[in-house]
């Protein structure tokens, strides 16, 4: 019988929902119930994220696999999203 191995537990909460906001910001809801705001402008100079400069493309953000994803296999580390975001009410 083959044993299925799983990786380590996640470091922090995972993204449950996302809404793209003007100014390259993301409104995030995490699995622990927290709502947080992430400013994605710091990503835009990295080659992997240059397509996000287009606001229309940026608005295609969706929550999948516990993080934020865009078409073309673009995603962000959920731990980084949590650590670099600020709480909102």
Buried (B, 14 or more C-beta within 10 A) or exposed (E): EEEEEEEEEEEEBBBBEBEBBEEBBBBBBBBEEBBBEBBBEEBEEEEEBEBBEEEEBBEBBBBEEBBBBBEEEBBBEBBEBBEBBEEEE
